């Protein structure tokens, strides 16, 4: 809810229409300052509602989805303990990943709101990477320290950038500076999406290395088996 209020206020006081309305309420209609502010915010709510396609993200269902981390199951707790994690480490990991899950969901929702953002996401496989990255971190909780940059820098930055793009693109009246800001923001989102893809590849490289080792071992076993068969054939020929 507070996130929506912040977004509405940011949208209201960056919207040309809202600012013009504030001037009209105060100077033309003669309302006092706070009444003018209140009416302007009311107009901002309506415009924000229209701009977001009629979606207000503070319904009871939405609030229930945010930050509701239930008790860990016995099986999951056993899994965490098998990774050598303490009770405090488990709580920290679950809280961190719950926040990451919310952030990813918000990014995915943002990427769907503008065609430019959809194109960037498609080009970088952003949604698939975020989902698979999250799943693999959850399955390897003992590697949390390896993804600090992704969780605490790159992921929140991508969320903020997509929100900024949507807010700027929502301006009813756009100037040359507006379009320049949109282009710069889109480029930064593209760059951040690539950084996240690099984070993902780096994290998954261990699986590739493990596979290479397993393949090499399998080749050695097959080689020994073939050599053994060749020796048996040679002995048969001698007999």
C-alpha positions as MATLAB code, in Angstrom:
seq = 'XXXXXXXXXXXXXXXXXXXXXXXXXXXXXXXXXXXXXXXXXXXXXXXXXXXXXXXXXXXXXXXXXXXXXXXXXXXXXXXXXXXXXXXXXXXXXXXXXXXXXXXXXXXXXXXXXXXXXXXXXXXXXXXXXXXXXXXXXXXXXXXXXXXXXXXXXXXXXXXXXXXXXXXXXXXXXXXXXXXXXXXXXXXXXXXXXXXXXXXXXXXXXXXXXXXXXXXXXXXXXXXXXXXXXXXXXXXXXXX';
ca = [
       0.000    0.000    0.000;
       2.724    2.465    0.982;
       4.523    1.650   -2.256;
       1.402    2.666   -4.198;
       0.998    5.904   -2.226;
       4.617    6.785   -2.971;
       4.122    6.031   -6.670;
       0.909    8.090   -6.798;
       2.536   11.117   -5.156;
       5.565   10.828   -7.446;
       3.284   10.565  -10.476;
       1.037   13.436   -9.332;
       3.792   15.989   -8.816;
       5.644   15.023  -11.994;
       2.526   15.189  -14.172;
       2.049   18.385  -16.158;
      -1.752   18.049  -15.927;
      -1.659   17.723  -12.138;
       0.648   20.726  -11.760;
      -1.582   22.815  -14.011;
      -4.586   21.694  -11.976;
      -2.824   22.787   -8.771;
      -2.308   26.265  -10.199;
      -5.944   26.438  -11.335;
      -7.294   25.298   -7.944;
      -5.138   27.767   -6.025;
      -5.024   30.870   -8.198;
      -8.190   30.719  -10.312;
     -10.734   28.987   -8.065;
      -9.202   30.542   -4.953;
      -8.986   27.403   -2.807;
      -6.555   27.520    0.107;
      -3.182   25.815   -0.309;
      -3.982   22.523    1.440;
      -7.366   22.157   -0.252;
      -5.638   22.708   -3.596;
      -3.034   20.074   -2.718;
      -5.764   17.634   -1.692;
      -7.719   18.151   -4.905;
      -4.534   17.782   -6.946;
      -3.669   14.500   -5.228;
      -7.231   13.313   -5.859;
      -6.782   14.076   -9.535;
      -3.397   12.316   -9.413;
      -5.050    9.161   -8.036;
      -7.508    9.136  -10.939;
      -4.791    9.720  -13.538;
      -2.531    7.086  -11.950;
      -5.421    4.612  -11.950;
      -5.971    5.222  -15.657;
      -2.228    5.112  -16.418;
      -1.767    1.723  -14.703;
      -4.666    0.203  -16.579;
      -7.061    0.260  -13.639;
      -4.886   -1.818  -11.323;
      -4.424   -0.714   -7.723;
      -1.991   -3.034   -5.973;
      -3.350   -2.655   -2.423;
      -6.224   -5.092   -2.431;
      -6.424   -7.594    0.487;
      -5.230  -10.321   -1.882;
      -2.206   -8.252   -2.935;
      -1.364   -7.447    0.681;
      -1.655  -11.113    1.560;
       0.840  -11.979   -1.168;
       3.395   -9.487    0.165;
       5.643  -10.418    3.022;
       3.611  -13.421    4.234;
       6.266  -15.960    5.091;
       4.745  -19.005    6.762;
       6.404  -21.492    9.040;
       9.050  -23.618    7.359;
       7.939  -27.193    6.686;
       9.688  -30.129    8.359;
      11.039  -31.386    5.020;
      12.354  -27.973    4.046;
      13.901  -27.443    7.462;
      15.659  -30.809    7.155;
      16.891  -29.735    3.723;
      18.324  -26.501    5.153;
      20.019  -28.395    7.981;
      21.532  -30.795    5.443;
      23.237  -27.726    3.952;
      24.782  -26.931    7.334;
      22.536  -23.945    8.048;
      21.647  -22.762   11.549;
      18.180  -21.626   12.629;
      19.221  -17.964   12.291;
      20.710  -18.557    8.846;
      17.514  -20.295    7.706;
      15.377  -17.370    8.893;
      17.656  -14.849    7.169;
      17.724  -16.851    3.932;
      13.946  -17.256    3.799;
      13.357  -13.574    4.522;
      15.872  -12.531    1.861;
      14.408  -14.802   -0.781;
      10.841  -13.805    0.091;
      11.773  -10.181   -0.599;
      13.528  -11.234   -3.811;
      10.386  -13.093   -4.892;
       8.250   -9.976   -4.370;
      10.748   -7.827   -6.274;
      10.845  -10.285   -9.190;
       7.045  -10.365   -9.356;
       6.949   -6.562   -9.447;
       9.597   -6.464  -12.192;
       7.659   -8.978  -14.268;
       4.473   -6.914  -13.878;
       6.328   -3.735  -14.862;
       7.876   -5.327  -17.946;
       4.407   -6.189  -19.258;
       3.130   -2.612  -19.066;
       5.102   -1.070  -21.930;
       5.967   -2.466  -25.369;
       9.535   -1.118  -25.101;
      10.053   -2.959  -21.817;
       8.541   -6.130  -23.303;
      11.044   -5.951  -26.168;
      13.992   -5.514  -23.794;
      12.809   -8.422  -21.651;
      12.369  -10.663  -24.707;
      15.811   -9.767  -26.067;
      17.531  -10.624  -22.780;
      15.254  -13.508  -21.661;
      14.862  -11.473  -18.476;
      11.731  -13.126  -17.062;
      12.954  -16.696  -17.654;
      16.361  -15.860  -16.187;
      14.884  -14.232  -13.076;
      12.597  -17.198  -12.436;
      15.280  -19.830  -12.971;
      17.867  -17.822  -11.014;
      15.475  -17.609   -8.064;
      14.724  -21.341   -8.230;
      18.400  -22.303   -8.289;
      19.299  -20.011   -5.378;
      16.457  -21.543   -3.337;
      17.795  -25.015   -4.151;
      21.335  -24.000   -3.141;
      20.873  -21.834   -0.015;
      24.454  -22.340    1.102;
      25.548  -20.250   -1.893;
      23.625  -17.142   -0.852;
      26.857  -15.234   -0.321;
      27.663  -15.644   -4.030;
      24.626  -13.649   -5.154;
      24.936  -10.520   -2.989;
      25.314   -8.262   -6.027;
      22.275   -9.758   -7.740;
      19.978   -9.675   -4.696;
      20.962   -6.371   -3.143;
      22.044   -4.248   -6.123;
      21.062   -5.430   -9.584;
      17.597   -6.789   -8.791;
      16.354   -3.708   -6.843;
      17.917   -1.423   -9.468;
      16.013   -3.152  -12.277;
      12.775   -2.756  -10.338;
      13.380    0.960   -9.744;
      14.382    1.563  -13.358;
      11.255   -0.096  -14.761;
       9.112    1.922  -12.351;
      10.866    5.108  -13.422;
      10.336    4.305  -17.112;
       6.616    3.691  -16.593;
       6.248    6.910  -14.572;
       8.004    9.041  -17.207;
       6.159    7.349  -20.067;
       2.926    8.138  -18.253;
       3.422   11.880  -18.690;
       0.550   13.107  -20.829;
       2.602   15.930  -22.331;
       6.052   14.865  -23.490;
       8.928   17.097  -24.531;
      12.194   16.337  -26.281;
      13.794   15.975  -22.833;
      11.098   13.458  -21.868;
      11.886   11.238  -24.843;
      15.614   11.563  -24.151;
      15.030   10.492  -20.553;
      12.967    7.513  -21.752;
      15.690    6.442  -24.190;
      18.371    6.718  -21.497;
      16.235    4.807  -19.016;
      15.493    2.054  -21.558;
      19.193    1.713  -22.358;
      20.032    1.408  -18.655;
      17.308   -1.222  -18.208;
      18.792   -3.129  -21.147;
      22.272   -2.910  -19.581;
      20.975   -3.993  -16.169;
      19.156   -6.951  -17.748;
      22.444   -8.056  -19.310;
      24.234   -7.707  -15.966;
      21.643   -9.933  -14.348;
      22.097  -12.459  -17.164;
      25.835  -12.401  -16.414;
      25.113  -12.937  -12.706;
      22.997  -15.937  -13.674;
      25.606  -17.461  -15.982;
      28.280  -16.974  -13.320;
      26.154  -18.708  -10.697;
      25.253  -21.580  -13.026;
      28.854  -22.094  -14.196;
      29.404  -24.529  -11.316;
      26.780  -26.825  -12.821;
      28.565  -26.637  -16.185;
      31.902  -27.424  -14.536;
      30.358  -30.363  -12.655;
      28.877  -31.652  -15.901;
      32.252  -31.379  -17.657;
      33.859  -33.389  -14.840;
      31.122  -36.041  -15.014;
      31.455  -36.256  -18.790;
      35.218  -36.672  -18.516;
      34.823  -39.425  -15.917;
      32.225  -41.157  -18.103;
      34.593  -40.986  -21.095;
      37.379  -42.551  -19.020;
      35.068  -45.369  -17.883;
      33.958  -46.026  -21.448;
      37.561  -45.975  -22.611;
      38.544  -48.556  -19.968;
      35.560  -50.729  -20.922;
      36.508  -50.595  -24.593;
      40.144  -51.379  -23.800;
      39.015  -54.298  -21.652;
      36.906  -55.672  -24.497;
      39.822  -55.272  -26.913;
      42.108  -57.221  -24.576;
      39.514  -59.978  -24.262;
      39.262  -60.219  -28.051;
      43.015  -60.380  -28.337;
      43.153  -63.225  -25.839;
      40.404  -65.059  -27.716;
      42.394  -64.759  -30.901;
      45.460  -66.195  -29.198;
      43.458  -69.116  -27.894;
];
